[in-house]
Amino acid sequence: MSVLTLQYSADADRLQARVRSSEASEVVRVQQDKVALDIDRARKRVVAFEVADFRHFVSYQLLDQLFGDKVVQKIAAFQSAAVRTLKSEDQIQFMTLPSSNRRTVERLLRAA
Amino acid sequence: MARTRDPNDEVDRFVTAVDDSVSLWRRGQDVLATSDLDLRKVASLDAFVRVAVEWERFRSRWHIAAINRDSSTYRADLERRFRESIKSGKFKELEPFVHVQLPPQLSVATVQQLLDPLGRNISFGDKWTDRATAELSPQYSAKVLSLPLADLLLVTAGEKIRNAIVHRSTSSVNEMNTALVVLDATIDADLARTSRISESGIPAYLHAQPQSVRRVEIWHLRLRQVASSLRI
């Protein structure tokens, strides 16, 4: 079971997300438009990410490829609440990553 | 091409197009009431494509009209981008000596030429709010930026459905599925997908009736509502 911790800063209009208990060795930062991903190069997995301009963020494709439907649905629900009520923190639990995850991470690392 | 264009006229035109499309779809459904269900689904698909194409046309024309009404932000952005292109090119030393002179009021034809010399609709993709910020004067960009998040997600999903219908590629269908799962659960629950939609399942999705209204009609009404919010 993995846990994704979401934190929204209304002042900066920025989402910060971190996968709990992931001790990364070498972390590579990859910027994809409004999403900045921290990727553990050795384990080939995303350990954290940030979304800028979160109030207007609609490009969920990359996060869907990385984390799957259920997770992005919950991030979107958090976004809706955060934008409306300035809710600032939430946690999402997820069991497995989608099959597209590894391919997407490898593609991002190649592009980094 | 007209020299000036009122963004509100574009809203009116789109609202009329939506009403006409719904009316046409309803009459079609009445005629097909006793027909094969597949025929009624195809009619719903056609109606969605009709309104989605109208939406893209409307959004493009509204954007151009907004620049035409007040070109100040767009002119500044154009000059900034032009200077950047010089700075990153062979003649970067000449950049401080370059003077860009644009007419204070850009005609519709000029804006269209500058945005797309081939005269196509502007392709906003997921960058509508970014382009509104960069290119529209505050009066107009505020209209786009103050749209509820639910509306921005809805507009994105509508474009992704249209792309999936037109392109039928794996990636376009994937993007549609992503966009339909992140719709606002309180406002657009009836439009959110409940299971994965294949390319061949799009007509069934659009023709489905989660409650009292079929999805295709809800799509029409929601896009009409978003457009109406852009009225100045």
Chai-1 contact restraints between the chains, C-beta under 6 A:
chainA,res_idxA,chainB,res_idxB,connection_type,confidence,min_distance_angstrom,max_distance_angstrom,comment,restraint_id
A,H56,B,T129,contact,1.0,0.0,6.0,A-B,restraint_1
A,V58,B,D126,contact,1.0,0.0,6.0,A-B,restraint_2
A,V58,B,L152,contact,1.0,0.0,6.0,A-B,restraint_3
A,V58,B,L153,contact,1.0,0.0,6.0,A-B,restraint_4
A,V58,B,T156,contact,1.0,0.0,6.0,A-B,restraint_5
A,S59,B,D126,contact,1.0,0.0,6.0,A-B,restraint_6
A,Y60,B,T178,contact,1.0,0.0,6.0,A-B,restraint_7
A,Y60,B,V182,contact,1.0,0.0,6.0,A-B,restraint_8
A,Q61,B,E175,contact,1.0,0.0,6.0,A-B,restraint_9
A,Q61,B,T178,contact,1.0,0.0,6.0,A-B,restraint_10
A,D64,B,T178,contact,1.0,0.0,6.0,A-B,restraint_11
A,D69,B,V181,contact,1.0,0.0,6.0,A-B,restraint_12
A,V72,B,V182,contact,1.0,0.0,6.0,A-B,restraint_13
A,Q73,B,V181,contact,1.0,0.0,6.0,A-B,restraint_14
A,A76,B,V182,contact,1.0,0.0,6.0,A-B,restraint_15
A,S80,B,D184,contact,1.0,0.0,6.0,A-B,restraint_16
A,V83,B,L149,contact,1.0,0.0,6.0,A-B,restraint_17
